[in-house]
Amino acid sequence: MKITGASTPAVTLIPQAGNAAPAPAPAPVAGAAALESSVLQPAQNALRALPDFDAAKVAELRDALAKGELPFDSGRLAGLIQRFHGSKA
């Protein structure tokens, strides 16, 4: 999941390789010619092809939580949410 400044969570699912056409290249930015070199293009393409999150790992963790195999401390979670996303009054 990408973290954004939006008030609602944003999850972007990217099709696995072979299921869809590759994403179009971003529009060139002034001064970015050096970044668009033939050396970096394969790395940039590989990064674009990666999913935003590992759906299999999420399912594995969800199952472990449901079975009680993974400890869950709701009080600690509430404290962390308050600490990082608390009121801005």
C-alpha positions, 0 to 999 in steps of 0.5 A: 500500500502506498502511503499518501496524504489522502484522508482515505487509504489508497491501495493500488493493485498491479497485474502480475507480469504476463497478465497485462500490457506494461505500464507506459513510461512516465512523461519526461521531466526537464533535467531528467535525461541523465536519469533516463539512461539505458543503465537505469531504464531496466531498473525503473521498469522492474520497479514499476512491475512490482506490486505495491504489496505482497498479497500472499504475505498479507493472506498468510499473516491474516490466517496466522492472526485468525488461528491465534498463531500471531500475537495481537495487542489491540492496546498497543495498536491503539497507542501506536495509532494515537501516537502517529495519527492522533488529533492535530488540535 
